[in-house]
Amino acid sequence: MHGVKLSSQQVDQFWQDGALTLKNLLNEREVDTLSKRAEWVATGAAPHICSSYLQVEPKVAQNQTAADSYANSLRKMSHLASADDIFRDHARNPKILDVIESLIGADIKLYTDQLFMKPPKIGSRQPCHQDIPCGFHIDPPVMVTCWTAINDSTVENGCLWMVRGSHR
């Protein structure tokens, strides 16, 4: 561990609720670095990012609507930690790993990474789901999804919702 340790109350809350919010775990510089890199990757101009890692909104892909830019047509970017140093460093951030280690122990592996976008006016919803039954084949099924908001997450802009305890 590198200094971030959850309290026993936080660990208990995670296992009871299925979620734990840690505000300001990352500093402003770390979040700004991620945000700027995400914006650049989303332009499609990052030569080291495969185009297959950039998922266009379904309605845009089906020519049912248009976006004002390629970046504003994206729904999701995936596998960035395997291709990009900034995202790899984020996935290996000791503060994040310490939190995960407090929850499931030290044998931590990155299964996948995704950056969900919310394009203005055309962003589609991610339906309610649980990650493990949705194609994450992990045995034993002990998994932590770590979510970092790189922009303000509000009801008005389509924030993440969860049903506490639904993991049970």
N, C-alpha and C positions, 0 to 999 in steps of 0.2 A: 504494500500500500504506500501511497505517496502523500498522504495527508488528509484526504477527504474520507471520512468514515461516517456512515449513517448511524444514527442512534438506534437502540433497540426498538423504540417507539416508531421510528420511520420504517424500519424493516417490517415490523408487525403491520403497519398501515399498508405497505405495499402488498403483502400477502393477503390481507383482508380485502382491500379495495381493488387490487389488480393494477394500481397506478400510484405514482408518487411524483409530486411536482417539486422540483428544486429550482427556485428562481435564482438567477445570477450565479449559477454554477460556473458558467463561462463569463469571461470579462468582455467588455465592449469591443476590444481589439480582436479577440478571437471570433466573435460573432460577425464583425465587420469584414474580416478576412474571408470567412465562409460566404457571406453575402456577395461580396465583389467577385469571388471565384465562380459562384453559382450564376451570377448575371453574365459573366463572360462565357461560361460553358453553354448557357442557354441561347446564346447568339448562334450557336452552331459553328463558330469559328475556331474552337479549340481543336487543333489537329490531332491530338492524342486521345480524343474521346470518339468512340465509334458512334456513328449515327443511330445504330440500333439501340444505344443506351438512352436515347432521347425519344420519349413517347409523346406524340402529338395528340391533342384532344380528339376524341372519337368524332365529334361533329365536324371538326376541321378536316380530319383524315377522309371523311366521307363526303366532303365538299358540300355540307349542309350549312356551314357558316364559315366566316373568315376572321382572321385575327389581323391586327394592325402591324404585327411583326412576327418573325419566327419565334422569338422568345415568348411572346404572348400567345403562342399557339400550343405551347408545351403543357402537358398534364403531369409528366413525371420524368425524372432523370434517375437512372439506376447504375449500379456497379462503378460509381465514380471513385470509390476508395481503392479499387484495383488498378485504376488508370491514372490517377491524379495525386500528386504529392500533398496538396492542401487537404483534400478529403481523406487521404490515408492518414495524415497527421491527426485530423479530427477524430477518426475512428480509433486512433491509438492514444488519444488524449488521456494522460494519467488521471485527471479528475473524473472523467467519465468511467474509465476502467475501475477506479476505486469504488465508485458507487455500485457498479455492476458486481464487483467482487464482494461487496458487502451483502449483496442479495443472493448470489448463486455460487460463490466461491471463486477460486483463482483460475480454474480451467475454462478460460473464456476464448471463444472463437467467433469471428465475424461471419455470419451466415450470408447476409446480403446488406446492401445499403440502398436507400431510395430517397429521393428528394421530391416531395410532392409540391406541385405548383398550383396556383389558383389564378389562372389568367383572368383579367378583368372581363366581365360580361359574358364570357363563354365557358368558364371553368365548370367542369362536371363534378358531381358529388362522388365520393368514395362511399359505397354503401356500408352500413353497419356490418361488421365481421369480427372474427377472432383470428389472429394471425396463424396459429398452429394449424387449424383445419383448412386454411386457405393456401395450401401448397408448401408450407414450411414443414418439411419432413425431418423432424428431430427426435431422436430416441436416446435417452429418455426425453420427454417433451418439457424440458425446462428451458425457458427462453425469456429474455428480457428485450423488449423493444425500447430503444433509447431515442427519444424525439427531441430535436433541437429546433426551436423556432428562430429563423433568421430574420423574420419580419414580425411585427406585432401581429398577434393572433387574436382576432376579435370575432364576435358574432357577425358583425357587419361584413367582414371579409372572408368568412367561411372557415372558422376555426375547427379544431378537432374536438369531437365530443366522445365521451365514453360512458358506459353504464357501469358504475362502480360495483364490484363483486361479480360481474357477469362471467369472469374467467372461471368461476367455480361452478 
